[in-house]
Amino acid sequence: MFDEVDAGVGGSAAIEIGRRLALLAERAQVIVVTHLAQVAAFATNHLRVVKDATGAVTASSVQQLTGDERVAEMARLLSGLPDSESGLEHARELLELATTRAGTPTDTRL
């Protein structure tokens, strides 16, 4: 379980963290809590946890994201807006990168 292991990083370092976590997940169960789309792109199962506080009651829910929902959530992580065209384009680009290059880290030492 990695809880925000990517705190304080971004860009190519975040992509490398996502790639290495994906490699680790080939051998063990890996659960990652992240706010970085660069890391989330490498997940095989993407979940969103939502906390709702209404009055004195706080409830949390978990939703599995697939397809366009996943792209929209990653765009929100990138730009703060789920329907930003540039955010959506970047999210798709990250998912494509993760799909094609998950097993090829820039440095193979784990």
C-alpha positions, 0 to 999 in steps of 0.5 A: 500500500502506497499512500501518496508516495508521489508527493512533491514530484511531477512530470517525468519523475511521476511517470517513472513512479507510475511505471515502476509501480506497474512493474511491481504490480506484476509480482504483488498486489499494489494499492496506490493513493495518488492525486497525480494523473501521471501515476494513475495512468498506469493503474489496471483498476482506477477507483475514485473515493468521494467524501460527502459531508452533509450536516453532521454526517460524513459519508464516503463512497468508492466508484470504479472508473472506466472508459470516459469516466477515467479519462475525465477524472484524470483530466480533473487531476491534471487541470482541475476541470473534468471537461477541459479539452486540453486536460482530456487530451493530456489524459488520453495521451498519458493513458496511451503512454502507460499502455504502450510503455508500462514495462520499459522504465528509463532505469531498470533498477527497482 
